[in-house]
Amino acid sequence: MTIGIDHLIHANVVCDDFDRSLGFYTRLLGARVVGQVFEFDAGADFRAILGVTGPVRCRAARLTWSDDDTATYIDLLHFVDDGGGPVARTAKDTGLARLGLRVRDMTATLAWIAEHGVTVVGGPVTLTPMPGVRRHVVTIRDPDGTLLTLMEFPELRR
C-alpha cells in the first residue's frame, strides 16, 4: 500500500535576484504568472513546513506553461530577508537535481539557446530510454544555477 499521491503539484525554485529569474522564466522560457507576483511575511505555520526559524519575508510567483491554473507549477521564491547566493550544483548532488521541461521543437530550442547566450551544461543528445522511444535532450542552467533539462518527445509531434 502507498500513501496515494495523486500528482506532482509544484517545485520550489529559490532565486537570488527575483526580477532576473522572473524574466528568465517568463520572457525567455515562456512561463506565465498564475495570478500575480506577491510578497508576504511567513507565519509560524509556513516557517514550520519550511523548517526555518525567525522572520521570513518572501517574494513569490507561481509559474506555469499550462492554460490550466491548477496544473503543475513552479513556485519562484526569493527570501527578501536573508537569501543565500547561487550554489554550484551538478546532477549528481543529493536533493533536487534538476527540473525536466518538455519542449515542442528541439531545433527551435537550440536556436533560442544560441540567440540568448544561455550556457549549455550537457547535450544536445538523443536518448533511447526504451526500445522505440527517443528523447532529444539538452541541459541548461537558470540564473541561479538550477539545472533545467529541456526534452523533446518526437512521438508527440505527430
C-alpha positions in Angstrom: 0.0 0.0 0.0 1.2 3.5 -0.8 0.2 6.9 0.6 -1.9 7.6 -2.5 -0.1 10.5 -4.2 -2.2 11.9 -7.0 0.3 14.0 -8.9 3.1 16.5 -8.5 1.7 19.9 -7.6 4.8 22.2 -7.7 8.5 22.5 -7.3 10.1 25.5 -5.5 12.9 27.3 -7.2 14.7 29.7 -4.8 16.4 32.6 -6.5 18.9 35.3 -5.5 17.5 38.1 -7.8 13.8 37.8 -8.2 13.3 40.1 -11.2 16.2 38.5 -13.1 14.8 35.0 -12.5 11.2 36.0 -13.2 12.3 37.5 -16.6 14.3 34.3 -17.4 11.3 32.0 -16.8 8.6 34.3 -18.3 10.3 36.2 -21.1 12.9 33.6 -22.1 11.2 30.3 -21.3 7.7 31.4 -21.9 6.1 30.6 -18.5 3.2 32.7 -17.3 2.5 34.0 -13.9 -0.6 32.5 -12.3 -2.4 35.4 -10.5 0.2 38.0 -9.6 3.6 38.4 -8.1 3.2 38.7 -4.3 5.2 39.4 -1.2 4.4 38.0 2.3 5.7 37.6 5.8 5.7 33.9 6.5 3.7 33.0 9.6 4.7 30.3 12.1 2.8 27.6 10.2 4.7 28.3 6.9 8.0 28.6 8.7 7.3 25.2 10.3 6.8 23.4 7.0 10.0 25.1 5.7 11.9 24.1 8.8 13.2 27.6 9.4 13.1 29.9 12.4 13.0 33.6 12.8 11.3 36.1 10.5 10.9 35.1 6.8 9.8 37.7 4.2 9.4 36.2 0.8 8.6 37.5 -2.8 7.0 34.9 -4.9 5.3 33.9 -8.2 3.5 30.8 -9.4 4.7 30.0 -12.9 3.2 27.5 -15.4 3.3 26.6 -19.0 -0.2 25.3 -18.9 -3.5 27.1 -19.7 -4.9 25.3 -16.6 -4.2 27.3 -13.4 -4.4 24.0 -11.4 -1.7 22.3 -13.4 1.8 21.6 -12.0 3.7 24.9 -11.4 7.0 26.3 -10.2 7.0 28.4 -7.1 9.6 31.0 -7.8 10.7 32.3 -4.4 13.1 35.0 -3.2 13.8 35.2 0.5 14.0 39.0 0.9 15.4 39.0 4.5 18.5 36.8 4.1 18.7 34.9 0.9 21.8 32.9 0.1 23.7 33.2 -3.2 23.7 30.7 -6.1 25.0 27.3 -5.3 27.0 25.4 -7.9 25.3 22.0 -8.3 25.6 19.0 -10.6 23.0 16.4 -11.4 24.7 14.0 -9.0 24.3 16.2 -5.9 21.9 15.0 -3.3 18.5 16.6 -3.2 16.6 18.1 -6.1 19.0 17.7 -9.0 17.2 19.2 -12.0 13.8 20.1 -13.5 12.7 18.5 -16.7 10.7 20.6 -19.1 9.2 19.3 -22.3 9.7 21.5 -25.4 7.8 21.3 -28.7 10.8 21.6 -31.1 14.4 20.9 -30.2 15.8 22.6 -33.3 14.0 25.9 -32.3 15.0 25.4 -28.7 18.7 25.1 -29.7 18.4 28.3 -31.8 16.8 30.1 -28.9 19.7 28.9 -26.6 22.2 30.3 -29.0 20.3 33.5 -29.6 20.1 34.3 -25.9 23.6 33.2 -24.9 22.4 30.6 -22.5 25.2 28.2 -21.4 24.6 24.6 -22.3 25.6 22.2 -19.5 25.1 19.0 -21.5 23.9 17.9 -24.9 22.2 18.1 -27.2 21.9 14.4 -27.3 19.3 11.9 -28.4 18.5 9.3 -25.8 16.7 6.0 -26.3 15.3 5.2 -22.8 13.5 2.1 -24.1 13.1 0.5 -27.5 11.2 2.7 -29.9 11.2 5.8 -27.7 13.5 8.7 -28.4 14.2 11.9 -26.4 16.1 14.9 -27.7 17.7 16.4 -24.7 19.8 19.5 -23.7 20.5 20.8 -20.2 20.9 24.5 -19.3 21.0 26.5 -16.0 18.7 29.2 -14.8 20.4 32.4 -13.5 20.9 30.9 -10.0 22.3 27.6 -11.3 19.2 25.4 -11.2 19.6 22.7 -13.8 16.9 22.6 -16.4 16.7 19.7 -18.8 14.8 20.6 -21.9 13.3 17.5 -23.7 11.6 17.0 -27.0 9.3 13.9 -27.3 9.3 13.4 -31.1 6.4 10.9 -31.0 4.1 13.6 -29.5 4.6 15.9 -32.5 2.5 13.7 -34.8 
